[in-house]
Amino acid sequence: MDPVFDDRRLQAIAEKVKAGERLSFDDGLALDETPDLLAVGWMANLVRERLHGNVTFFNVNRHINPTDVCVASCKLCAFGKKARDPQAYTMSLDEVYFRAGEGYTEAVTEFHIVGGLHPELNIDWFCEMLSGLKQRFPKVHLKAFTMVEIAYLAKRFKTPIEEVLRRFKEAGMDSMPGGGAEIFNERVRRVICDHKIDGSEWLDVAKMAHKMGIKSNCTMLYGHVETAEDRIDHLIRLREAQDETGGFVTYIPLAFHPDNTPLEHVPKTTGFMDLKSIAVARLMLDNIPHIKAYWVMMTPKIAQIAQRFGADDIDGTVVEEKIYHDAGAETSQGLRRGELLRLIREAGREPVERDTQYNRVERDEAAFTIVV
């Protein structure tokens, strides 16, 4: 039985959704602006269950941030530090390997590796890091380096982007995360991240990686100085890139955390906005398979509810996430596998452990324990 829509604009959109038709920019704007969250969630859940049934995916992963030294000074960031900052850090290769191995078990299927734009660490250093991790943990998928990091290294060391990607792929990089996209609108980027590549360059790096067989995720940072129009434009540009390459695996909306940044006067996102961002994305991104509710930023409670608002993934165990915690995130730096299972089951969904490529990971639950 269809819901009664408080917002009359949603009835025509619902008919499109039920028919599997692509939504327009104006449709997306109506979805973003309407206060009728439950109606938008109902439509998003319809699409989510059409694609994935009752399943919610999660994985057992570890985050590794090799350095927080960064030449950029983005107003959105509380993580990056200048090299002269006494609190800045840069891991040695041995420290990276040690951090990867801390608490490691064969259950870990992914290392998620991102860091600052370091002025001295070169392409060879990162290749050695990747190959060293692959040698020590051959079964672990290496999801490493944002489009911003790739473009920076290419410019800093006067190497074509395609060559950087090729070398990293040969060294062991299996796929790429989706960070650094922020908001593609250039007016907004001049305020929040004017030291980064622009939105078109981010998309160009992503498309180049996809065409080389390197899949990636994609993101949007919301809840700062952007408008509804900016958010929908961002989603449509991701959708157009996906039409071209098919290389985006998962979309992750990222709630802006203003604490300890130059934008700390900006209010934090609400649960209403967090759920709306998930639902609108599921409806607009008809060609991206998965929508992730990233519990680190949304909180486990909102990520759990999001499994009924269009999300089919709740991320993973994570373990020692630094970037968003430096910006004031109050969530744990890691969740145990059992806690993820509980969150998913309480939402009425069937938990399915996956690897980075969404292959199912089978466990003997009766005999299986993991400490992370």
C-alpha distance (Angstrom), angle and dihedral (degrees) to the residues before:
residue distance angle dihedral
M1 . . .
D2 3.79 . .
P3 3.80 118.5 .
V4 3.78 123.8 -114.1
F5 3.80 106.6 -106.1
D6 3.79 118.1 -135.6
D7 3.80 88.9 -163.7
R8 3.82 111.5 59.4
R9 3.81 92.1 -153.6
L10 3.80 89.8 68.7
Q11 3.81 96.7 64.4
A12 3.81 94.2 71.8
I13 3.80 90.6 43.6
A14 3.80 90.5 51.9
E15 3.80 90.0 54.0
K16 3.81 89.4 54.2
V17 3.79 91.2 47.9
K18 3.79 92.9 50.8
A19 3.81 89.8 48.9
G20 3.80 92.3 49.0
E21 3.81 93.4 -118.1
R22 3.80 123.1 154.7
L23 3.79 115.1 -103.1
S24 3.80 122.0 -127.1
F25 3.80 131.4 -132.3
D26 3.81 89.7 -98.8
D27 3.80 90.3 50.5
G28 3.78 90.0 52.1
L29 3.80 91.6 48.6
A30 3.79 91.2 52.2
L31 3.81 90.2 50.2
D32 3.79 92.2 48.7
E33 3.81 94.8 47.0
T34 3.80 101.2 41.5
P35 3.81 118.5 102.3
D36 3.82 89.3 -149.6
L37 3.79 95.3 100.8
L38 3.79 95.1 162.5
A39 3.81 91.8 56.7
V40 3.80 91.9 50.2
G41 3.80 89.7 46.1
W42 3.80 90.9 50.0
M43 3.80 91.2 54.6
A44 3.80 92.7 44.9
N45 3.79 91.3 49.7
L46 3.80 89.2 51.4
V47 3.81 90.1 57.5
R48 3.80 92.9 41.0
E49 3.80 93.1 54.0
R50 3.80 91.2 43.6
L51 3.82 88.3 58.0
H52 3.80 103.3 34.1
G53 3.78 109.3 11.0
N54 3.79 112.5 -149.5
V55 3.81 96.7 -26.2
T56 3.80 125.5 120.1
F57 3.79 115.7 -169.4
F58 3.80 128.3 -144.4
N59 3.79 136.0 163.7
V60 3.78 141.1 -154.7
N61 3.79 104.7 -116.2
R62 3.79 143.1 150.1
H63 3.82 128.4 -142.5
I64 3.79 118.6 -137.3
N65 3.82 120.1 -171.1
P66 3.85 104.9 -175.3
T67 3.81 95.4 -169.5
D68 3.78 141.3 2.5
V69 3.81 93.1 -160.2
C70 3.80 107.8 117.5
V71 3.79 134.7 172.5
A72 3.81 90.7 -152.2
S73 3.80 123.9 84.7
C74 3.79 102.1 -157.5
K75 3.79 114.9 176.5
L76 3.79 91.0 -139.8
C77 3.80 93.8 60.4
A78 3.79 132.6 88.2
F79 3.81 93.7 166.4
G80 3.80 105.9 66.2
K81 3.82 120.2 82.6
K82 3.78 134.7 -177.6
A83 3.81 117.2 -104.6
R84 3.81 91.3 -112.5
D85 3.81 92.8 55.0
P86 3.83 107.5 112.6
Q87 3.81 89.4 -141.4
A88 3.81 94.5 53.2
Y89 3.79 118.4 108.5
T90 3.79 138.8 -163.7
M91 3.77 119.4 -173.9
S92 3.76 121.6 -136.3
L93 3.78 115.6 -128.3
D94 3.79 89.4 -102.5
E95 3.81 89.3 53.2
V96 3.80 90.4 51.7
Y97 3.80 90.6 51.9
F98 3.80 91.2 46.0
R99 3.82 92.2 49.2
A100 3.80 90.4 49.1
G101 3.78 90.6 51.3
E102 3.81 97.3 45.6
G103 3.77 105.6 116.2
Y104 3.81 89.5 -11.5
T105 3.78 118.1 163.9
E106 3.77 131.2 170.8
A107 3.80 86.9 -99.0
V108 3.82 91.5 75.6
T109 3.79 108.4 97.5
E110 3.83 102.2 171.9
F111 3.80 142.8 39.1
H112 3.81 112.0 -159.5
I113 3.83 106.7 -155.8
V114 3.82 125.4 -171.7
G115 3.78 134.1 138.5
G116 3.78 147.1 155.1
L117 3.81 127.8 -56.6
H118 3.80 96.4 -95.9
P119 3.82 115.8 -160.1
E120 3.82 95.0 -143.7
L121 3.80 110.9 29.3
N122 3.78 104.2 98.8
I123 3.79 136.4 -158.1
D124 3.81 92.2 -94.3
W125 3.83 90.8 55.5
F126 3.79 92.0 53.7
C127 3.82 91.8 45.1
E128 3.80 88.8 53.4
M129 3.81 90.1 48.4
L130 3.81 91.6 52.1
S131 3.80 95.5 45.2
G132 3.81 91.2 45.2
L133 3.79 91.6 52.7
K134 3.80 91.0 46.6
Q135 3.78 91.9 51.1
R136 3.81 92.5 49.6
F137 3.81 97.4 38.9
P138 3.82 105.6 25.2
K139 3.80 95.2 167.1
V140 3.81 95.7 51.4
H141 3.81 118.6 98.5
L142 3.82 112.1 -127.9
K143 3.81 110.6 -142.2
A144 3.77 100.7 -178.1
F145 3.81 144.7 165.2
T146 3.77 129.3 10.5
M147 3.80 122.9 -118.6
V148 3.81 86.6 -103.0
E149 3.80 92.3 57.7
I150 3.80 92.3 47.7
A151 3.82 92.9 49.7
Y152 3.80 91.6 46.4
L153 3.81 93.8 51.9
A154 3.80 90.8 46.9
K155 3.81 91.8 53.0
R156 3.80 96.4 38.9
F157 3.81 93.9 52.1
K158 3.82 97.6 31.7
T159 3.79 93.5 -118.6
P160 3.81 125.4 138.7
I161 3.80 113.1 -103.6
E162 3.79 90.2 -124.0
E163 3.82 90.1 56.0
V164 3.81 92.3 50.8
L165 3.80 90.0 51.0
R166 3.81 91.9 46.6
R167 3.79 93.0 51.1
F168 3.78 93.4 47.1
K169 3.79 91.8 47.8
E170 3.81 90.8 51.3
A171 3.82 90.1 47.9
G172 3.80 92.6 55.2
M173 3.81 110.4 -81.7
D174 3.80 105.2 145.6
S175 3.82 101.4 -179.0
M176 3.82 141.8 -19.3
P177 3.80 134.0 -111.4
G178 3.78 119.0 -126.0
G179 3.80 103.4 -122.4
G180 3.78 127.1 129.1
A181 3.79 96.0 46.3
E182 3.83 90.1 105.9
I183 3.84 102.2 158.4
F184 3.80 118.4 -26.5
N185 3.81 95.4 -145.0
E186 3.80 107.4 108.5
R187 3.81 95.3 -145.1
V188 3.80 89.2 58.9
R189 3.81 93.8 42.7
R190 3.81 90.7 55.4
V191 3.80 87.2 61.2
I192 3.79 103.1 39.7
C193 3.82 107.1 25.6
D194 3.79 112.1 7.2
H195 3.82 90.9 151.7
K196 3.81 93.2 63.4
I197 3.78 132.6 82.0
D198 3.79 113.4 -85.1
G199 3.77 125.0 -101.8
S200 3.79 95.3 -97.5
E201 3.81 91.2 52.1
W202 3.81 90.4 50.1
L203 3.80 89.5 54.0
D204 3.81 92.0 45.3
V205 3.83 91.9 55.0
A206 3.80 90.6 47.2
K207 3.80 92.8 50.0
M208 3.80 91.7 46.9
A209 3.80 90.7 52.2
H210 3.80 91.7 47.9
K211 3.80 92.0 51.2
M212 3.82 88.4 52.9
G213 3.80 90.1 54.9
I214 3.82 95.8 -100.8
K215 3.78 109.6 129.9
S216 3.79 122.6 -156.7
N217 3.75 146.2 -178.0
C218 3.79 124.7 -116.5
T219 3.78 133.3 -145.0
M220 3.78 147.1 -174.0
L221 3.80 125.6 -150.8
Y222 3.80 109.0 -144.1
G223 3.77 138.3 176.1
H224 3.82 103.2 56.8
V225 3.84 124.4 83.8
E226 3.80 99.9 -34.5
T227 3.81 126.5 112.4
A228 3.79 131.1 -133.7
E229 3.82 87.9 -103.5
D230 3.80 90.0 55.2
R231 3.79 91.9 51.7
I232 3.80 94.7 50.1
D233 3.81 91.9 44.8
H234 3.81 88.1 53.3
L235 3.81 92.6 51.8
I236 3.79 92.8 47.8
R237 3.80 92.3 50.3
L238 3.81 89.3 52.1
R239 3.80 89.3 48.6
E240 3.81 91.6 51.0
A241 3.81 91.5 50.1
Q242 3.79 89.3 49.9
D243 3.81 90.2 51.9
E244 3.81 86.8 57.0
T245 3.81 101.5 45.0
G246 3.81 111.8 8.1
G247 3.81 88.2 -144.5
F248 3.82 102.3 125.5
V249 3.79 111.0 97.8
T250 3.81 102.4 176.9
Y251 3.79 136.3 12.9
I252 3.81 117.8 -146.4
P253 3.81 121.7 -170.2
L254 3.80 108.8 -150.1
A255 3.79 120.2 -152.0
F256 3.81 112.4 -138.6
H257 3.81 114.4 -115.5
P258 3.83 107.7 -157.9
D259 3.80 100.5 -173.6
N260 3.81 115.2 116.9
T261 3.82 92.3 8.4
P262 3.83 130.8 104.7
L263 3.82 85.7 -106.7
E264 3.80 95.2 58.0
H265 3.82 89.5 124.7
V266 3.82 88.6 70.4
P267 3.82 111.2 98.7
K268 3.79 117.8 -116.0
T269 3.77 119.0 -104.3
T270 3.79 118.4 -92.5
G271 3.78 127.2 -128.0
F272 3.81 87.0 -110.4
M273 3.80 91.6 58.6
D274 3.81 93.1 43.3
L275 3.80 92.6 54.4
K276 3.80 92.0 42.7
S277 3.82 90.6 53.5
I278 3.80 90.3 55.6
A279 3.79 94.7 45.8
V280 3.80 97.0 45.9
A281 3.80 90.9 48.1
R282 3.80 92.3 52.6
L283 3.79 90.0 52.0
M284 3.81 97.3 44.7
L285 3.82 100.4 38.6
D286 3.79 96.9 64.2
N287 3.83 92.5 157.8
I288 3.83 100.7 48.4
P289 3.81 109.2 87.1
H290 3.80 102.7 -147.9
I291 3.81 138.3 38.2
K292 3.80 115.8 -162.2
A293 3.79 126.8 -153.6
Y294 3.79 99.4 -152.7
W295 3.80 103.4 -147.6
V296 3.82 93.6 -163.2
M297 3.80 90.5 68.9
M298 3.80 102.3 25.1
T299 3.82 96.1 40.4
P300 3.80 120.6 -114.5
K301 3.83 90.7 -92.2
I302 3.82 95.1 57.4
A303 3.81 91.9 40.5
Q304 3.79 88.3 53.9
I305 3.82 93.4 52.1
A306 3.81 89.5 44.8
Q307 3.81 88.4 68.8
R308 3.82 84.5 76.9
F309 3.82 93.8 44.6
G310 3.80 101.3 59.3
A311 3.80 105.3 -68.3
D312 3.80 119.9 121.4
D313 3.81 97.7 177.0
I314 3.81 132.7 57.0
D315 3.85 97.7 -173.1
G316 3.79 118.1 -123.5
T317 3.76 149.7 -87.4
V318 3.86 89.1 -59.4
V319 3.86 98.3 -179.9
E320 3.82 117.6 -154.7
E321 3.77 103.7 5.8
K322 3.81 108.2 -175.8
I323 3.81 110.7 174.5
Y324 3.80 99.5 69.3
H325 3.78 94.9 31.8
D326 3.80 88.8 58.8
A327 3.82 85.2 56.4
G328 3.78 92.1 55.8
A329 3.80 103.9 -87.9
E330 3.80 106.2 162.8
T331 3.79 96.9 -162.6
S332 3.79 122.5 108.9
Q333 3.81 116.6 -85.3
G334 3.78 89.2 -124.4
L335 3.79 142.4 9.8
R336 3.77 125.9 -144.6
R337 3.74 117.2 -118.3
G338 3.81 91.3 -114.3
E339 3.80 91.4 56.2
L340 3.80 91.2 53.5
L341 3.79 89.6 50.9
R342 3.81 90.4 51.5
L343 3.81 93.6 49.1
I344 3.79 91.9 50.5
R345 3.80 96.1 45.0
E346 3.81 92.7 47.6
A347 3.81 87.5 56.3
G348 3.79 88.2 57.5
R349 3.78 93.3 -110.3
E350 3.80 131.0 127.5
P351 3.83 110.4 -115.5
V352 3.79 114.3 -134.3
E353 3.78 120.2 -176.1
R354 3.78 111.9 -140.4
D355 3.75 140.2 -179.1
T356 3.81 121.3 -126.4
Q357 3.82 91.6 -82.7
Y358 3.81 92.0 50.4
N359 3.76 95.5 -107.4
R360 3.80 109.4 149.0
V361 3.80 116.4 -105.1
E362 3.78 111.1 -146.9
R363 3.81 119.6 -149.4
D364 3.77 133.7 -179.2
E365 3.82 93.4 -124.2
A366 3.80 93.7 -169.0
A367 3.79 92.7 58.3
F368 3.78 99.3 27.9
T369 3.79 126.5 103.6
I370 3.77 129.2 161.0
V371 3.77 131.0 -174.7
V372 3.82 115.0 -155.1
